[in-house]
Amino acid sequence: MKKMIIFLVIVVGVLAALFFLTKMQNEEKSKDNPYQKTSLRQETVDQLDDPNYQNIIVPGKLDKKIEKGEDVTVYFYSPTCSHCQETTPVVAPLAKEMKVDLLQFNLLEFEDGWNKYGIQETPTIVQYKDGKETNRLIGYQAKATFREWFNENSK
C-alpha cells in the first residue's frame, strides 16, 4: 500500500511539474506580444513566431485608424479556424508581395470584434475607406481571387 501511495505522489508531482513548466514556457514566449495582453490562448501562442502572423492589430488601434478615415485592409481570423489556417499562408505572402498592408485581427483573443465589426464567419477581409466599410471578402478563395480583390480594393 505504501508503494502505491509513493508511486501516486511521484506521478502527481511529475504531472504538476510538467504543467508549470509548460505554463512558464508559454508565459515567456508571450512576453512582449503584439496583442498587448498578459495571457493568450494556446492557439495564439503557437502562432507568435509564425511569419504569416506578424501584422497584428488590436481593437483600439484599428478603431483609431477607422475613425481617422485611413484606408485600412483588415484580415479577421481565428487561430482555431481551419479555413483561416488554409487562407493565411496564401493571403499573408500575397499581401506582402502586392505591398498591401494587411492588418490581422485575432477574433479568438478579441471576441468583441465579431459583433463590433459585423463578422459572421472567418476568414473575412474587410476594406475601410474614409471611416466606412467599402467591401469585404468572406471565406477561403483561390489565390487569383484574393489578388483581384486586393487590386480592386486596396490600391
Salt bridges, closest charged atoms under 4 A:
GLU28 OE1 - LYS31 NZ 3.29
ASP49 OD2 - LYS29 NZ 3.93
ASP63 OD2 - LYS116 NZ 2.41
GLU70 OE1 - LYS65 NZ 3.22
GLU97 OE2 - ARG147 NH1 3.07
GLU109 OE1 - LYS37 NZ 2.99
GLU111 OE2 - ARG41 NH2 3.12
GLU133 OE2 - ARG136 NE 2.76
